[in-house]
Amino acid sequence: MAVDMELEMKLRPPEFPQAPYPPKVITLANGKKMVVREVTRADVPKLLKAVHPTLFIERDYYNVVGARVYAELLAWQYFRVRNEYVIIGQVDGIVVGIVNGRMYSPKVGMSLHTLAIDRGLRIGAHLFAAKMEHHIEYLNQDEVLIVAESPIGFRRWMIEYGLEPTDIPHELGGAPSYKLTRELYFKSKPRLVVGDRPVPQELMDVATRDIIVGNEAMIREKIAGLKGR
Ligand SMILES: CC(C)(COP(=O)(O)OP(=O)(O)OC[C@H]1O[C@@H](n2cnc3c(N)ncnc32)[C@H](O)[C@@H]1OP(=O)(O)O)[C@@H](O)C(=O)NCCC(=O)NCCS
C-alpha cells in the first residue's frame, strides 16, 4: 500500500517516550514455563490469528473482549493509537494469552485488555499482573485506570487487588474506572506478581523464533469447552 507520508504524519498521534518491558518467565501450575514478553508491531498479523477464534465465542464475553483486542492490535500496527504496548505469554512458543494497555499521559496508565487463550492456569491473572508491573515499575506511572468487561475479570482485578472505585469514565465504553495506585501495586506485588528474570536463553530463543498460533478448533475447545460450568 503506497502511503502519503506527509498526510500520514498528521494522522498518527504523537507519542511519549516509552520504556521497554523486560521479559520474564513464570512457572505455571502445570509445571510449564510461560515466557512473558513485549512484542512489536511486526508481530501483529500472527496475534490476529490467535485472537480470531475468540470473536465467535459468547462464553465469558470472549467475543466482546476478543473483537476489541483485534481492533486495538490493528490500530497499533497502523499507528492509530497513542502509546500502546502489547505483552504476550508463550508456552513452547505457542501464544497462550495477550494483554495490552497504553500510556494515557506520562503518569496515568490506561489498562486495555487481558485475553487468556488457554484456561485454568491463571494465565490471564499472571499477564494482568505483568501489565500492572509494566505501568508502575517500567513506565514509572503513578496509577492505572481499569475496567472489567466480564464477571471473571471483575473477580480477578477489582476483587483480587482491591482496586479503588473512581468516577473517571474509562475509554473502553465509559464505565467508571477502578484505579491501581503505586501504593496498592506494591502492597499486592508479593501476592500477585510473579516471574523470574533473566529468561534463560534457550527459552527466549524458542519464544522469539516464532509466535506459534494454536489450531483454531483447539483454541475454541480450550475456551468454550470448560467442563462443569
Ligand atoms: C478474565 C481472564 C483473562 C482470566 O484469565 P485466567 O486468570 O487465566 O482465568 P481462567 O479464565 O482460566 O479461569 C477463570 C475461571 O474459569 C473457571 N475455569 C477455568 N478453567 C476451567 C476448566 N478447565 N474447567 C472448569 N472451570 C474452569 C474457573 O472457575 C476459574 O476461576 P478460578 O481459577 O478463580 O477458580 C479470562 O477468563 C479471559 O480471557 N476471559 C475473557 C476475556 C475477559 O473477560 N477479559 C477480561 C476483561 S476485563
The ligand as an SDF file (V2000), in Angstrom:
LIG
                    3D

 48 50  0  0  0  0  0  0  0  0999 V2000
  -10.5890  -12.8930   32.5570 C   0  0  0  0  0  0  0  0  0  0  0  0
   -9.4900  -13.8390   32.1100 C   0  0  0  0  0  0  0  0  0  0  0  0
   -8.3590  -13.0520   31.4410 C   0  0  0  0  0  0  0  0  0  0  0  0
   -8.9280  -14.5640   33.3510 C   0  0  0  0  0  0  0  0  0  0  0  0
   -7.9690  -15.4800   32.9240 O   0  0  0  0  0  0  0  0  0  0  0  0
   -7.3300  -16.5490   33.9440 P   0  0  0  0  0  0  0  0  0  0  0  0
   -6.8220  -15.8380   35.1300 O   0  0  0  0  0  0  0  0  0  0  0  0
   -6.3380  -17.3270   33.1490 O   0  0  0  0  0  0  0  0  0  0  0  0
   -8.5470  -17.4370   34.4180 O   0  0  0  0  0  0  0  0  0  0  0  0
   -9.3880  -18.5450   33.5840 P   0  0  0  0  0  0  0  0  0  0  0  0
  -10.1810  -17.8780   32.5210 O   0  0  0  0  0  0  0  0  0  0  0  0
   -8.5480  -19.7040   33.1830 O   0  0  0  0  0  0  0  0  0  0  0  0
  -10.3450  -19.0690   34.7280 O   0  0  0  0  0  0  0  0  0  0  0  0
  -11.3930  -18.3130   35.2170 C   0  0  0  0  0  0  0  0  0  0  0  0
  -12.3640  -19.2440   35.9180 C   0  0  0  0  0  0  0  0  0  0  0  0
  -12.8970  -20.1520   34.9640 O   0  0  0  0  0  0  0  0  0  0  0  0
  -13.0380  -21.4220   35.5420 C   0  0  0  0  0  0  0  0  0  0  0  0
  -12.2380  -22.3710   34.7790 N   0  0  0  0  0  0  0  0  0  0  0  0
  -11.0920  -22.1550   34.1220 C   0  0  0  0  0  0  0  0  0  0  0  0
  -10.6780  -23.2770   33.5140 N   0  0  0  0  0  0  0  0  0  0  0  0
  -11.5710  -24.2160   33.8090 C   0  0  0  0  0  0  0  0  0  0  0  0
  -11.6950  -25.5950   33.4490 C   0  0  0  0  0  0  0  0  0  0  0  0
  -10.7790  -26.1960   32.6680 N   0  0  0  0  0  0  0  0  0  0  0  0
  -12.7830  -26.2700   33.8970 N   0  0  0  0  0  0  0  0  0  0  0  0
  -13.6870  -25.6520   34.6720 C   0  0  0  0  0  0  0  0  0  0  0  0
  -13.6110  -24.3640   35.0470 N   0  0  0  0  0  0  0  0  0  0  0  0
  -12.5780  -23.6570   34.6190 C   0  0  0  0  0  0  0  0  0  0  0  0
  -12.6320  -21.3210   36.9590 C   0  0  0  0  0  0  0  0  0  0  0  0
  -13.8040  -21.0730   37.6970 O   0  0  0  0  0  0  0  0  0  0  0  0
  -11.7490  -20.0850   37.0130 C   0  0  0  0  0  0  0  0  0  0  0  0
  -11.8550  -19.4010   38.1930 O   0  0  0  0  0  0  0  0  0  0  0  0
  -10.8510  -19.6550   39.4350 P   0  0  0  0  0  0  0  0  0  0  0  0
   -9.4980  -20.0280   38.8750 O   0  0  0  0  0  0  0  0  0  0  0  0
  -10.8360  -18.3360   40.0970 O   0  0  0  0  0  0  0  0  0  0  0  0
  -11.4970  -20.7310   40.2160 O   0  0  0  0  0  0  0  0  0  0  0  0
  -10.0390  -14.9140   31.1030 C   0  0  0  0  0  0  0  0  0  0  0  0
  -11.1270  -15.5790   31.7100 O   0  0  0  0  0  0  0  0  0  0  0  0
  -10.4900  -14.3130   29.7980 C   0  0  0  0  0  0  0  0  0  0  0  0
   -9.6850  -14.0970   28.8950 O   0  0  0  0  0  0  0  0  0  0  0  0
  -11.8040  -14.0310   29.7020 N   0  0  0  0  0  0  0  0  0  0  0  0
  -12.4240  -13.4570   28.5190 C   0  0  0  0  0  0  0  0  0  0  0  0
  -11.9890  -12.0450   28.2980 C   0  0  0  0  0  0  0  0  0  0  0  0
  -12.1320  -11.2130   29.5390 C   0  0  0  0  0  0  0  0  0  0  0  0
  -13.1430  -11.2290   30.2140 O   0  0  0  0  0  0  0  0  0  0  0  0
  -11.0750  -10.4630   29.8090 N   0  0  0  0  0  0  0  0  0  0  0  0
  -11.0300   -9.5600   30.9180 C   0  0  0  0  0  0  0  0  0  0  0  0
  -11.7560   -8.3170   30.5620 C   0  0  0  0  0  0  0  0  0  0  0  0
  -11.8790   -7.2930   31.9820 S   0  0  0  0  0  0  0  0  0  0  0  0
  1  2  1  0
  2  3  1  0
  2  4  1  0
  2 36  1  0
  4  5  1  0
  5  6  1  0
  6  7  2  0
  6  8  1  0
  6  9  1  0
  9 10  1  0
 10 11  2  0
 10 12  1  0
 10 13  1  0
 13 14  1  0
 14 15  1  0
 15 16  1  0
 15 30  1  0
 16 17  1  0
 17 18  1  0
 17 28  1  0
 18 19  1  0
 18 27  1  0
 19 20  2  0
 20 21  1  0
 21 22  1  0
 21 27  2  0
 22 23  1  0
 22 24  2  0
 24 25  1  0
 25 26  2  0
 26 27  1  0
 28 29  1  0
 28 30  1  0
 30 31  1  0
 31 32  1  0
 32 33  2  0
 32 34  1  0
 32 35  1  0
 36 37  1  0
 36 38  1  0
 38 39  2  0
 38 40  1  0
 40 41  1  0
 41 42  1  0
 42 43  1  0
 43 44  2  0
 43 45  1  0
 45 46  1  0
 46 47  1  0
 47 48  1  0
M  END
$$$$
